[in-house]
């Protein structure tokens, strides 16, 4: 437990343990304080704290579809920029900032439809002769988000 407090308190029925955790709401990204009381043993309190933190991580992963395209792009960019030359990273960032992010950046992944993607492809075909590399870059971000969901389901299946 890395962001909480476990402490002992006294009641008429004897000593008990309580936990105070600071969890992050996966949608609003705001910190939320929570308290759980009444544990008879320290080990029970620690186990409950671990379960709450694990549940928070699970919710965060399940809600990737609530994230904005821009947030997923930043995670994607962090990963691919390690393996490319700086000049390539620079060129791709210009393409993303000029063409892709103005269309999809402020939208949630779950709200982007196939029809909207097709409109973007049609728009790009009127703007550039060689528009396919930009379409491929946008598709790579969607593929990256899908791969994250697949990894989540594999992790959940392996736990159960």
C-alpha positions as CSV (number, residue, x, y, z in Angstrom):
1,X,0.0,0.0,0.0
2,X,1.8,3.1,-1.2
3,X,-0.7,5.9,-0.8
4,X,-2.6,5.1,2.4
5,X,-2.6,5.0,6.1
6,X,-3.3,2.1,8.4
7,X,-3.9,2.9,12.0
8,X,-5.3,1.4,15.2
9,X,-8.2,2.8,17.2
10,X,-10.1,1.7,20.3
11,X,-13.8,1.0,20.7
12,X,-16.0,-0.4,23.5
13,X,-15.6,-3.9,21.9
14,X,-11.8,-3.7,21.7
15,X,-9.1,-2.5,19.3
16,X,-9.8,-2.2,15.6
17,X,-7.9,-1.2,12.5
18,X,-8.8,1.4,9.9
19,X,-7.4,2.2,6.5
20,X,-7.4,5.6,4.7
21,X,-6.6,5.6,1.0
22,X,-6.2,8.3,-1.6
23,X,-7.6,6.8,-4.8
24,X,-7.9,8.3,-8.3
25,X,-11.3,8.5,-10.0
26,X,-10.5,7.0,-13.5
27,X,-12.9,9.3,-15.4
28,X,-12.3,12.7,-13.7
29,X,-8.7,11.9,-12.6
30,X,-9.4,13.6,-9.3
31,X,-8.1,12.2,-6.0
32,X,-10.8,10.7,-3.7
33,X,-10.2,10.0,0.0
34,X,-11.8,6.8,1.3
35,X,-11.8,5.3,4.8
36,X,-12.7,1.7,5.8
37,X,-13.0,0.8,9.5
38,X,-13.7,-2.2,11.7
39,X,-10.9,-4.7,10.9
40,X,-10.1,-6.9,13.8
41,X,-6.6,-7.7,12.5
42,X,-3.8,-5.7,10.8
43,X,-3.6,-8.4,8.1
44,X,-7.3,-7.9,7.3
45,X,-6.8,-4.2,6.9
46,X,-3.8,-4.7,4.6
47,X,-5.7,-7.1,2.5
48,X,-8.6,-4.8,2.2
49,X,-6.3,-1.9,1.1
50,X,-4.7,-4.1,-1.5
51,X,-8.1,-5.1,-2.9
52,X,-9.2,-1.5,-3.1
53,X,-6.0,-0.5,-4.9
54,X,-6.4,-3.5,-7.3
55,X,-10.0,-2.5,-8.0
56,X,-8.9,1.0,-8.8
57,X,-6.3,-0.2,-11.3
58,X,-8.8,-2.5,-12.9
59,X,-11.3,0.3,-13.3
60,X,-8.7,2.5,-14.8
61,X,-7.8,-0.1,-17.4
62,X,-11.5,-0.8,-18.1
63,X,-12.2,2.8,-18.7
64,X,-9.6,3.3,-21.5
65,X,-12.5,3.9,-23.8
66,X,-13.4,6.9,-21.8
67,X,-10.0,8.5,-22.5
68,X,-9.5,11.1,-25.1
69,X,-7.7,10.2,-28.4
70,X,-5.0,12.7,-27.4
71,X,-4.3,10.9,-24.1
72,X,-3.9,7.5,-25.9
73,X,-1.8,9.2,-28.6
74,X,0.6,10.5,-25.9
75,X,1.1,7.0,-24.5
76,X,1.6,5.7,-28.0
77,X,4.1,8.4,-28.8
78,X,6.0,7.7,-25.7
79,X,6.5,4.1,-26.8
80,X,7.3,4.5,-30.4
81,X,9.6,7.5,-30.0
82,X,12.2,5.3,-28.2
83,X,12.8,3.3,-31.3
84,X,12.9,5.9,-34.0
85,X,15.4,8.6,-35.0
86,X,14.7,12.1,-33.7
87,X,14.1,13.4,-37.2
88,X,11.4,10.7,-37.8
89,X,9.7,11.5,-34.4
90,X,9.7,15.2,-35.3
91,X,8.1,14.5,-38.7
92,X,5.4,12.3,-37.2
93,X,4.7,14.8,-34.5
94,X,4.1,17.5,-37.1
95,X,1.7,15.2,-39.0
96,X,-0.2,14.4,-35.8
97,X,-0.4,18.0,-34.7
98,X,-1.4,19.4,-38.0
99,X,-3.8,16.7,-39.3
100,X,-4.8,14.0,-36.9
101,X,-5.2,15.7,-33.5
102,X,-7.3,18.6,-34.7
103,X,-9.9,16.0,-35.9
104,X,-9.7,13.3,-33.2
105,X,-7.7,14.8,-30.3
106,X,-10.6,16.2,-28.2
107,X,-12.9,13.2,-28.7
108,X,-13.3,10.1,-26.5
109,X,-12.3,6.9,-28.2
110,X,-15.7,5.4,-27.6
111,X,-17.3,8.3,-29.5
112,X,-15.2,7.9,-32.7
113,X,-17.2,6.0,-35.3
114,X,-16.2,4.3,-38.5
115,X,-18.2,6.9,-40.4
116,X,-16.2,9.6,-38.8
117,X,-12.9,7.9,-39.7
118,X,-14.1,7.5,-43.3
119,X,-14.9,11.2,-43.4
120,X,-11.4,12.0,-42.2
121,X,-9.9,9.7,-44.9
122,X,-12.0,11.5,-47.6
123,X,-10.9,14.9,-46.2
124,X,-7.3,13.9,-46.2
125,X,-7.5,12.6,-49.8
126,X,-8.6,16.1,-50.9
127,X,-5.8,17.9,-48.9
128,X,-2.7,15.8,-49.7
129,X,-1.4,13.7,-52.6
130,X,0.3,11.2,-50.2
131,X,-2.3,11.1,-47.4
132,X,-1.9,7.3,-46.7
133,X,1.0,7.7,-44.3
134,X,-1.1,10.0,-42.1
135,X,-4.0,7.6,-42.2
136,X,-1.7,4.7,-41.2
137,X,-0.4,6.8,-38.2
138,X,-3.9,7.4,-37.0
139,X,-4.8,3.7,-37.4
140,X,-1.7,2.8,-35.4
141,X,-3.0,4.8,-32.4
142,X,-6.4,3.0,-32.7
143,X,-4.5,-0.3,-32.9
144,X,-2.5,0.6,-29.8
145,X,-5.7,1.3,-27.9
146,X,-7.1,-2.0,-29.0
147,X,-4.0,-3.8,-27.9
148,X,-4.3,-2.3,-24.5
149,X,-7.8,-3.6,-24.1
150,X,-6.7,-7.1,-25.2
151,X,-3.9,-7.1,-22.6
152,X,-6.4,-6.1,-20.0
153,X,-8.7,-9.0,-20.8
154,X,-5.8,-11.4,-20.8
155,X,-4.8,-10.2,-17.4
156,X,-8.3,-10.5,-16.1
157,X,-8.6,-14.1,-17.5
158,X,-5.3,-15.1,-16.0
159,X,-6.3,-13.8,-12.5
160,X,-9.6,-15.8,-12.6
